[in-house]
Structures are given as C-alpha cells and as structure tokens.
Amino acid sequence: MPVDDILLEAEEKMIKTEEVVTHEFAGVRTGKASPSLVENILVEVYGSMMRIRELAGITTPEARMLMIQPWDNSSIQPIEKAIQKSNLGLNPAVQGKFIRLVLPELSTERRQEFVKVVHKMTENGRVAIRHVRRDAIEHLKKESKDGKISEDELEHAEKEVQKLTDQYIAKIDAHLAHKEKEIMTV
C-alpha cells in the first residue's frame, strides 16, 4: 500500500474521531436547550428499542425548553418514561400530544460535573487518535520491512503521521475549550 494511501486512511479515521467527539459533546447539557440532548435516548416501543429522534419531532421553542411531538400518540408514555430514566435530571410534562421539557438552571456543582464528563470524552478521543497513529506507523513499518518503501520514506511518513496526530488532538482540545466555556457560562 503506498505511503500516501496509509496517510490518507489515517487522516480519515482521525476526522471521524473528531466528528464522534463533537457529536458526543452535543449530548452534554449546557444552559440552553438542544435537540441533541434527548434525540439518542432509547425508548422501548413496538417491542423494540428506538431512539426518540426516530419516534418524534424535537423542537426548541424557547432557549431553555424542548418540545417533543411523537408521530404516534401511543408512544407518548414510553418516551416520557425513557426521559425520566435517563440521568439528565429533566422532568417531562405531557400536554396533550406534546411532551414539554423545561431545562432548569444548572448549579455550579452540576456544571463542574459536566465539565468532567466532557474532559473524559476528550481523553477518549485523544486515545482513539493515538491508536490511529500507532496503526498507521505499524503499517508503514511493515511496508518498509517488506521492502516496498525506503528508510527515508518511512522516516518522513512517520513525521507526517505525527503531524496529523498533533493537528487532530489540537482540534479536539479546541472543541473542549469551546464546550467548557459554553457549560460554565451562566
């Protein structure tokens, strides 16, 4: 496999890791309502587990309120129960064909807990990127051992992989700084 392909594959995996981390961040509560807060909660309906986003429309009519409108009225109670069981600290209020969620103000302690959660997600992202780096370097060394690339090409490619690693870890850290600021803003 050519060096460029190995580097390209490593970068694609790092991009996916960054996307996963930013998507996980979206599920962490800040002071304002976001559909991503509840869209992945699993609900037991129709004899199987489904995500809320597959069962209902989720809107934010106000900055600190979510409205969930199930497409099938029989799924209102299961959605309500699933939200109560999730550890988001939200109390759903059923109003006819809607479920209303009002997000309470976050205490300083709760904000700090969320910051810790986000730090853990960030560290998991960094570890995933380092795994991609390790796999790419192992692949490059195997190519070198098989005589497909020279020692100089191997050394250059390893530096490129390290540059990519540093670049994507910096991007994840930037996302962390932004999310931390968002969480701590009252």
Residue pairs with C-beta under 8 A, 6 or more apart in sequence:
1 139
1 143
1 148
3 140
3 143
3 149
3 153
3 157
6 136
6 139
6 140
6 143
6 157
7 136
7 157
7 160
7 161
7 164
9 136
10 132
10 133
10 135
10 136
10 161
10 164
11 164
13 132
14 129
14 132
14 164
14 165
14 168
15 168
17 125
17 128
17 129
17 132
17 168
17 172
18 125
18 168
18 171
18 172
18 175
20 125
20 128
21 121
21 122
21 124
21 125
21 172
21 175
22 175
23 36
24 121
25 118
25 121
25 175
25 179
26 34
26 36
26 37
27 36
27 37
27 40
28 114
28 117
28 118
28 121
28 179
28 183
29 37
29 88
29 103
29 106
29 114
29 183
30 106
30 114
30 179
30 182
30 183
30 185
31 64
31 103
31 105
31 106
31 182
31 183
31 185
31 186
32 63
32 64
32 103
33 60
33 62
33 63
33 64
33 65
33 66
33 101
33 103
34 60
35 53
35 58
35 59
35 60
35 66
37 66
37 88
38 52
38 58
38 66
38 68
38 83
38 86
38 88
38 90
38 101
39 51
39 52
39 53
39 58
40 51
40 52
40 53
41 51
41 52
41 82
41 83
41 86
42 49
42 50
42 51
42 82
43 49
43 50
43 51
43 52
43 55
43 75
43 78
43 79
43 81
43 82
44 78
44 82
45 55
45 74
45 75
45 78
45 79
52 58
52 68
52 79
52 82
52 83
55 70
55 71
55 72
55 75
55 79
56 68
56 69
56 70
56 71
56 75
56 79
56 99
57 68
57 69
57 71
58 66
58 67
58 68
59 66
59 67
59 69
60 66
60 67
61 67
64 102
64 103
65 100
65 101
65 102
65 103
66 100
66 101
66 103
67 98
67 99
67 100
67 101
68 79
68 92
68 98
68 99
68 100
68 101
69 97
69 98
69 99
70 76
70 79
70 97
70 99
73 97
76 94
76 97
76 99
77 94
79 92
79 99
80 92
80 94
80 99
83 90
83 92
83 99
83 101
84 91
84 92
89 104
89 110
90 101
90 103
91 101
91 102
92 99
92 100
92 101
93 99
93 100
93 101
93 102
94 100
105 186
106 114
106 183
111 183
111 184
114 183
115 180
115 183
115 184
118 176
118 179
118 180
118 183
119 176
122 172
122 173
122 175
122 176
125 172
126 169
126 172
129 165
129 168
129 169
129 172
130 165
132 165
133 161
133 162
133 164
133 165
136 161
137 158
137 161
140 149
140 154
140 157
140 158
140 161
141 154
143 149
143 154
144 150
144 151
144 153
144 154
149 157
